[in-house]
């Protein structure tokens, strides 16, 4: 059964994380672990909003790959550019408590913010329509 109430709630929570994320673009002010955590949280909550709008149950998880799989399993077309965001999962788990030095990636914050903004627009259309 579709759950528009939870979809809207998750979308609002994602919007709060995204607002924080947008204000963390300056690398000198915010460490990458903090920035990455809010990026991951935004994407996670957006995917849960999308799933809720379809009536798909999901477990309590931070695993973005799992959430993307649930969408695909429910006949949703997920653009590859969004599925590439699954690397953010480590920011919700590993990098919250471990050192970031082991992660070998150069994150372009402005590009990531823009990609997440595109995901927000997609999910907003889905849960509104």
C-alpha positions in Angstrom: 0.0 0.0 0.0 1.3 3.4 -0.9 2.4 5.6 2.0 2.3 9.2 0.9 2.5 10.4 4.5 5.8 8.7 5.1 7.1 9.7 1.6 6.5 13.4 2.4 8.0 13.0 5.9 11.2 11.4 4.4 11.3 14.0 1.7 11.2 16.8 4.3 13.9 15.2 6.3 16.1 14.8 3.2 15.5 18.5 2.5 16.9 19.4 5.9 20.0 17.3 5.3 20.4 18.9 1.9 20.1 22.4 3.3 23.0 21.5 5.7 24.9 19.9 2.9 24.7 23.1 0.7 26.2 25.0 3.5 29.2 22.6 3.8 30.7 23.2 0.4 33.7 25.0 1.8 36.4 22.3 2.5 38.2 24.6 4.8 35.2 24.8 7.1 33.8 21.2 7.0 35.7 18.0 7.0 34.8 15.5 4.2 33.4 13.0 6.7 30.8 15.5 7.9 30.0 16.6 4.4 29.8 13.0 3.1 27.5 12.0 6.0 24.9 14.6 5.1 25.2 13.8 1.5 24.5 10.1 2.3 21.7 11.0 4.6 20.0 13.1 2.0 20.2 10.4 -0.7 19.1 7.7 1.8 16.0 9.7 2.8 15.2 10.5 -0.8 15.3 6.9 -1.8 13.1 6.0 1.2 10.6 8.7 0.2 10.5 7.2 -3.3 10.0 3.7 -2.0 7.3 4.9 0.4 5.4 6.5 -2.5 5.3 3.1 -4.2 4.3 1.3 -1.0 7.5 -0.6 -0.9 8.6 -1.7 2.6 12.3 -1.2 3.4 14.4 -2.3 6.4 16.2 0.2 8.6 19.3 0.5 6.6 21.9 3.0 5.5 22.9 0.9 2.5 22.2 2.9 -0.6 22.9 0.0 -2.9 20.2 -2.0 -1.1 17.7 0.9 -1.5 18.5 1.3 -5.2 18.0 -2.5 -5.7 14.6 -2.3 -4.1 13.6 0.5 -6.5 14.8 -1.6 -9.5 13.1 -4.7 -8.1 9.9 -2.7 -8.2 10.2 -1.7 -11.8 11.6 1.8 -11.2 14.1 3.2 -13.7 17.0 4.7 -11.7 19.4 6.7 -13.8 22.9 5.3 -13.6 24.2 8.7 -12.5 22.2 8.4 -9.3 23.1 4.8 -8.7 26.8 6.0 -8.7 25.9 7.7 -5.4 26.0 4.3 -3.6 29.6 5.0 -2.6 28.2 7.4 -0.1 27.1 4.5 2.1 30.5 4.4 3.8 29.9 7.9 5.1 26.9 6.7 7.1 28.7 3.8 8.6 32.5 3.4 8.4 33.5 7.1 8.2 31.3 8.1 11.1 33.6 6.2 13.5 36.7 5.4 11.5 39.3 7.5 9.8 38.6 8.9 6.3 42.2 8.5 5.2 41.5 4.9 4.0 39.0 6.2 1.5 40.6 7.0 -1.8 38.3 9.5 -3.6 38.3 13.1 -4.5 34.9 14.5 -3.9 33.9 17.5 -5.9 31.4 19.0 -3.5 29.7 21.4 -5.9 29.2 18.5 -8.5 27.8 16.2 -5.8 25.4 18.9 -4.5 24.2 19.4 -8.0 23.7 15.7 -8.6 21.8 15.4 -5.4 19.7 18.4 -6.3 18.7 16.5 -9.5 17.7 13.5 -7.5 15.6 15.8 -5.3 13.8 17.1 -8.3 13.1 13.6 -9.6 11.8 12.3 -6.3 9.7 15.4 -5.8 8.0 14.7 -9.1 7.4 11.1 -8.2 5.9 11.7 -4.8 3.8 14.6 -6.0 2.4 12.8 -9.0 
